[in-house]
Every structure is written in C-alpha cells, then in structure tokens.
Amino acid sequence: MLYSRIAFMVIRRPRMIPYLIRASWAFRSRYWYRHPPFLPLPPSSYMRWRLDTAYGDPDATPPIDEMESYLVWTARMRRLMKRDM
C-alpha cells in the first residue's frame, strides 16, 4: 500500500522524482542488488520502524502531503550537511 501511494504521488507530482530517487538511495538496503526486486529500497524493518515511530502503527500509510514534505526536508538536510562539512 505504501509503495502504491508513493507511485501515485510521483504520477501526481513528477517534480518529486529527484527527491524520491535521492531518498531511496540514501536509505537503501545494504546489498540491495543481490535480492529481488533489485531496487535500492529501504529495508522493510526500517520502514516499519519509521512508520511506527511517526504514526504509532507500523502498517500506517502516510498522507501524500506528508510524504512530499518529508522527501523535500531530507534533501534539504543532506544539502545543508554537505555544505557544513
């Protein structure tokens, strides 16, 4: 459900594609290329933990606006961290 919501967000807001790619790469599983679906996705345990800490339910599906805000925020924070190094 979460990944279908993300796909809908990208279709609705194509400008989010670069943010989504950067976040996927930053949070990718170690050795993601060894297991299907061979995509740099975060580990499911990490995603469940993030949803549980944010919403109190590991099976929650965040609203699209919150996902968009989070992706933009993470990109901004990574850019600031690089600048301060």
Order of alpha helices (4+ residues) and beta strands (2+ residues): alpha-alpha-alpha-alpha
